[in-house]
Amino acid sequence: MKTVDIDRRSFIAKLGGAAAVLATAPELLAEKLEDEMIRKLENSSQPAPPIQQEISERTNRRGTGRIFTDTKELVPLPDKPTLVDFYKDRFNSSRHGLQSANHALETGQPERTIFACLVHDVVQGLVRSDHGYWGAALFAPYVDERISWGIRYHQALRFYPDDEVGYAYPELYNRIFGKDYEVEDYIKRDYKMVRNHKWYMESRLITVNDQYGFVEGYEPSVEPFIDIIGRQFKQPKEGLGYDNSPSAHMWRTFQNPERPL
């Protein structure tokens, strides 16, 4: 099983060099690394542009979601779009989510966990920075509170090992950022709270399955998850984006990122 590999030297160059890395907040560095892994996974069949070309052509902030920077034509969604419609035609990290969810499914984990793994990173299409918190806001109106809670805090738990469930600190973080890498204070505070919370495993299992979501050449389908989506996600009859929920605007932005105002 071949997993996505990131070349340390090329990745640092893409960020703007060692000086830029030192000047960037640790959490943002980790977000960028995960985004790079997902980008490589989703585009494994397409050659990446030369590093220096990408740096020179970039006009957006690094935390910008890819739906705003990818200029390919978008497939129109139905008048009353469902989560499956968005998953197939809007979410950039769908392959990563499918691989993570498939591992949760194959290992007999709860449906809540399977669903959370399926969608835990999809908000990165809108925004990469603090994607756990943004992702929780996107799904909160439609799912069990434990699902959105797990999505919110999986971002913090990535940096903390748990031997009891087989989650080690990612060696890739050591290799890319060095062994003295330290997360920001809000991540430390959230981890301390989550570690002692009754819903700790809701977030921890996302990080466990997340490790299995970077396999090159492996493309599971969303079809085995359709029934799980139906049971775990409250699809609004008006269609996502048109039900006046607290996150309806986020779904509308996914649907039409070309809207100027």
C-alpha positions as CSV (number, residue, x, y, z in Angstrom):
1,M,0.0,0.0,0.0
2,K,1.7,3.2,-1.2
3,T,0.8,6.3,0.8
4,V,1.3,9.9,-0.2
5,D,4.9,11.1,0.4
6,I,5.9,14.7,0.7
7,D,9.4,15.8,-0.2
8,R,10.6,18.0,2.7
9,R,12.8,20.3,0.6
10,S,10.2,20.9,-2.1
11,F,7.5,21.5,0.5
12,I,9.5,24.1,2.4
13,A,10.4,25.8,-0.9
14,K,6.7,26.0,-1.8
15,L,6.0,27.8,1.5
16,G,8.6,30.4,0.6
17,G,11.8,28.9,2.1
18,A,13.1,28.3,5.6
19,A,12.6,31.9,6.7
20,A,9.0,31.8,5.8
21,V,8.5,28.6,7.7
22,L,10.0,30.1,10.8
23,A,7.7,33.1,10.6
24,T,4.5,31.1,10.2
25,A,2.4,29.9,13.1
26,P,2.8,26.2,13.8
27,E,-0.9,25.4,13.3
28,L,-0.9,27.0,9.9
29,L,2.1,25.0,8.9
30,A,0.3,21.8,9.8
31,E,-2.8,22.9,7.9
32,K,-0.7,23.5,4.9
33,L,1.0,20.2,5.1
34,E,-2.3,18.3,5.3
35,D,-3.6,20.3,2.4
36,E,-0.5,19.5,0.4
37,M,-1.1,15.8,1.1
38,I,-4.7,16.0,0.1
39,R,-3.8,17.9,-3.1
40,K,-1.3,15.3,-4.0
41,L,-3.7,12.5,-3.4
42,E,-6.6,14.1,-5.3
43,N,-4.3,14.9,-8.2
44,S,-2.1,11.9,-8.2
45,S,-2.8,11.3,-11.9
46,Q,-1.8,14.8,-12.9
47,P,1.7,16.3,-12.7
48,A,2.0,19.1,-10.2
49,P,3.3,22.5,-11.6
50,P,7.0,23.3,-10.8
51,I,7.4,24.7,-7.3
52,Q,8.8,28.1,-8.3
53,Q,6.1,28.5,-10.9
54,E,3.4,27.8,-8.3
55,I,5.0,30.3,-5.9
56,S,5.3,33.0,-8.5
57,E,1.7,32.6,-9.8
58,R,0.0,32.5,-6.4
59,T,-2.2,35.5,-5.8
60,N,-4.2,34.2,-2.8
61,R,-3.6,33.8,0.9
62,R,-2.5,30.2,1.8
63,G,-5.6,29.6,3.9
64,T,-7.9,30.2,0.9
65,G,-10.1,27.2,0.0
66,R,-9.4,25.5,-3.2
67,I,-12.8,26.1,-4.6
68,F,-11.8,29.7,-5.0
69,T,-8.4,28.9,-6.7
70,D,-9.4,26.0,-8.9
71,T,-10.6,27.5,-12.2
72,K,-12.0,24.4,-13.8
73,E,-15.7,24.6,-14.7
74,L,-18.0,23.4,-12.0
75,V,-20.9,21.0,-12.6
76,P,-24.3,22.6,-12.0
77,L,-26.0,21.2,-8.9
78,P,-29.7,20.3,-8.7
79,D,-32.3,22.9,-7.5
80,K,-32.4,21.1,-4.2
81,P,-28.9,19.8,-3.8
82,T,-28.2,17.0,-1.3
83,L,-25.0,16.2,0.6
84,V,-24.2,13.5,-2.0
85,D,-24.4,16.1,-4.8
86,F,-21.9,18.3,-3.0
87,Y,-19.7,15.3,-2.2
88,K,-19.5,14.2,-5.8
89,D,-19.3,17.6,-7.5
90,R,-17.9,20.2,-5.0
91,F,-15.7,18.7,-2.3
92,N,-12.0,18.7,-3.2
93,S,-11.0,16.2,-0.5
94,S,-13.5,13.5,-1.3
95,R,-11.0,10.8,-2.0
96,H,-9.2,11.4,1.3
97,G,-12.6,11.3,3.1
98,L,-13.7,8.1,1.4
99,Q,-10.5,6.3,2.2
100,S,-10.7,7.4,5.9
101,A,-14.4,6.4,6.1
102,N,-13.8,3.1,4.3
103,H,-11.2,2.2,7.0
104,A,-13.7,3.0,9.7
105,L,-16.3,0.9,8.0
106,E,-14.0,-2.1,7.5
107,T,-12.9,-2.0,11.1
108,G,-16.5,-2.0,12.4
109,Q,-16.6,1.5,14.0
110,P,-19.8,3.3,14.8
111,E,-21.8,4.9,12.0
112,R,-21.3,8.3,13.6
113,T,-17.5,7.8,13.2
114,I,-17.8,6.5,9.7
115,F,-19.8,9.6,8.7
116,A,-17.5,12.0,10.5
117,C,-14.5,10.5,8.8
118,L,-16.3,10.9,5.4
119,V,-16.8,14.6,5.9
120,H,-14.1,15.7,8.4
121,D,-12.0,17.7,5.8
122,V,-14.5,18.7,3.1
123,V,-14.7,22.3,4.4
124,Q,-11.1,22.8,3.2
125,G,-12.7,23.6,-0.2
126,L,-13.9,26.8,1.5
127,V,-11.1,27.5,4.0
128,R,-8.0,25.6,5.1
129,S,-7.0,27.4,8.3
130,D,-8.8,26.1,11.4
131,H,-10.6,23.6,9.2
132,G,-11.9,21.5,12.1
133,Y,-13.7,24.5,13.6
134,W,-15.1,25.6,10.2
135,G,-16.1,22.0,9.4
136,A,-18.0,21.7,12.6
137,A,-20.0,24.8,11.8
138,L,-20.8,23.6,8.3
139,F,-22.3,20.3,9.6
140,A,-23.7,21.2,13.0
141,P,-27.3,22.0,11.9
142,Y,-27.7,18.6,10.3
143,V,-26.0,16.0,12.4
144,D,-25.8,14.5,15.9
145,E,-23.9,17.0,18.2
146,R,-21.3,14.3,18.8
147,I,-20.4,14.3,15.1
148,S,-19.9,18.1,14.8
149,W,-18.0,18.0,18.1
150,G,-15.7,15.3,16.8
151,I,-15.0,17.2,13.6
152,R,-14.3,20.4,15.5
153,Y,-11.6,18.9,17.8
154,H,-9.9,16.4,15.5
155,Q,-7.8,19.3,14.4
156,A,-6.2,19.6,17.9
157,L,-5.9,15.9,18.5
158,R,-3.7,15.4,15.4
159,F,-0.7,16.6,17.4
160,Y,-1.1,14.3,20.4
161,P,-0.4,10.6,20.4
162,D,-2.7,8.0,22.1
163,D,-1.0,4.6,22.3
164,E,-4.2,2.9,23.5
165,V,-5.9,3.4,20.1
166,G,-2.8,3.2,18.0
167,Y,-2.3,6.8,17.1
168,A,1.3,8.0,17.1
169,Y,2.5,11.6,16.5
170,P,2.9,11.8,12.7
171,E,6.5,11.1,11.8
172,L,6.0,13.4,8.8
173,Y,5.6,16.3,11.2
174,N,9.0,15.6,12.7
175,R,10.5,15.2,9.2
176,I,9.0,18.4,7.8
177,F,9.0,20.7,10.8
178,G,11.5,19.3,13.1
179,K,11.2,17.6,16.5
180,D,11.0,21.0,18.4
181,Y,7.7,21.9,16.6
182,E,5.2,23.2,19.1
183,V,1.5,24.0,18.5
184,E,-0.2,27.2,19.5
185,D,-1.8,27.8,22.9
186,Y,-5.4,27.4,21.8
187,I,-4.6,24.0,20.4
188,K,-3.0,23.0,23.7
189,R,-6.0,24.3,25.7
190,D,-8.5,22.5,23.4
191,Y,-6.5,19.2,23.7
192,K,-6.5,19.4,27.5
193,M,-10.3,19.9,27.5
194,V,-11.0,17.2,25.0
195,R,-8.8,14.6,26.6
196,N,-10.9,14.8,29.7
197,H,-14.3,15.0,27.9
198,K,-16.8,12.2,27.7
199,W,-16.8,12.6,23.9
200,Y,-13.1,12.3,23.5
201,M,-13.3,9.3,21.3
202,E,-15.6,11.1,18.9
203,S,-12.6,13.2,17.8
204,R,-9.9,10.7,18.5
205,L,-11.3,8.1,16.1
206,I,-11.3,10.6,13.3
207,T,-7.5,11.1,13.7
208,V,-7.0,7.3,13.9
209,N,-8.8,6.8,10.6
210,D,-7.4,9.9,9.1
211,Q,-4.0,8.1,8.8
212,Y,-5.5,5.6,6.3
213,G,-6.8,8.3,4.0
214,F,-3.6,9.1,2.0
215,V,-3.2,5.9,-0.2
216,E,-2.2,6.6,-3.8
217,G,-4.1,4.7,-6.5
218,Y,-7.0,3.7,-4.2
219,E,-10.4,5.2,-5.2
220,P,-13.3,4.0,-3.1
221,S,-16.8,5.0,-4.1
222,V,-19.3,7.0,-2.2
223,E,-22.0,4.5,-3.0
224,P,-21.4,2.2,0.1
225,F,-22.0,5.2,2.3
226,I,-25.3,6.4,0.9
227,D,-27.4,4.7,3.5
228,I,-25.1,5.9,6.3
229,I,-25.4,9.4,5.0
230,G,-29.2,9.0,5.0
231,R,-29.2,7.9,8.6
232,Q,-26.6,10.4,10.0
233,F,-27.4,13.5,8.0
234,K,-30.7,15.5,8.2
235,Q,-31.1,16.5,4.6
236,P,-33.3,19.7,4.4
237,K,-36.3,19.4,2.0
238,E,-35.4,22.8,0.6
239,G,-32.0,21.7,-0.4
240,L,-28.7,22.5,1.2
241,G,-28.2,26.3,1.1
242,Y,-31.8,27.2,1.0
243,D,-33.1,26.1,4.4
244,N,-32.1,29.2,6.4
245,S,-29.9,27.2,8.7
246,P,-26.9,28.8,10.4
247,S,-24.6,27.4,7.8
248,A,-26.8,27.7,4.7
249,H,-24.5,30.5,3.4
250,M,-21.6,28.2,3.5
251,W,-23.4,25.6,1.3
252,R,-24.4,28.4,-1.1
253,T,-20.8,29.5,-1.4
254,F,-19.8,25.9,-2.2
255,Q,-22.5,25.8,-4.8
256,N,-21.6,29.1,-6.5
257,P,-18.1,30.4,-5.5
258,E,-18.3,32.8,-8.5
259,R,-20.9,34.9,-6.8
260,P,-19.2,38.3,-6.3
261,L,-21.3,39.7,-3.5
